[in-house]
Amino acid sequence: MNDRTNVLSTTQTTDKQSLNEVLQSLQTLSVSDPLEKTEIRWRDIDAGDNDPQSLSTFVNDIYDFLYENEKIYLLPEAFLQHQTDISEKMRTILVDWLVEVHRMFKLLNETLFLAIWIVDKFLECKKIKKDQLQLVGITAMLIASKYEEIYPPECSDFVYVSDGAYTKKQILDMERLMLNTLDFKLTAPLSLHFLRRYSKAAESDYACHNLCKYLLESSLLIRAVHSMSPSLLAATSVYVARVMLNVKDPWNDTLRHYTKYSERAVKTFAPVLNGWVKTVKGMHSTVKAVETKYGLQKFGGVAAIPLKDF
């Protein structure tokens, strides 16, 4: 990873003023945003669930809990400001490399999303040196793996993927530091948690769900991703994906009901998410893990689907 830290030349951020304008407008478009006063006809997506593992009895309470707690885990947009040795470009390259590590270990998607949140939260709280950044990344992946996986990779596996740059002791010491810094609070609501529910509401097929995941994974490379509501980010990914796939009614009553967002809310944020993905696509010559992954037939080759203008 280290040999690529100086080759990233493309700016990855959305124009700060325009993003701030969007953030201000979204303050009135939260989960409590009243929906349009029209006759609402939504479909009960849990009515046919007889499998106890679907948790249909508790699922609405679970998501109410996630909605209530997502704001607690948001990061300030300028969370890297105090890092004198770590740049935004370096973070982007680290995330790109972690996507590759995640694929190599064949881990759950939740593990990747949690690992990136752990990295960002730790960088908000602790000032580190440049030569510690990759160590923070692999340690975050180790922690996330222990949290999400049944059979997580061992510490020695992360020594291997770092080409021996760090010892097992260094990783374990960093793990202790990171967990104590985060006060062992790892239950951050992630956009992927909401996406699974929203894809069910949208009756998404394989292509649409993978396209949503592609949009969300691309956004992980953008510094501001954890400054935005993960539920709104997930809802907007569904809207953008359905527009990209030319779905006739991209935001119907069932989606309004289960996401708790009006069409006006997702339309407001769609240009920002779309811009983030365009930015990542523009970095393909140097930062390409997500593009390569979702260009594979295994994921339906959704990275090749043209973006729309919003």
Secondary structure, DSSP 4 states (H G I P E B T S, - for coil): -GGGTT---S--SPPHHHHHHHHHHHTTSSTTPPPPSS------TTTT---GGG-TTTHHHHHHHHHHHGGGG---TTTTTT-SS--HHHHHHHHHHHHHHHHHHT--HHHHHHHHHHHHHHHHH----GGGHHHHHHHHHHHHHHHH-SSPPPHHHHHHHTTTSS-HHHHHHHHHHHHHHTTT------HHHHHHHHHHHHT--HHHHHHHHHHHHHHTTSGGGGGS-HHHHHHHHHHHHHHHTT-SSSS-HHHHHHH---HHHHHHHHHHHHHHHHHHHHTTTT--HHHHHTTSGGGTTGGGSPPPP-
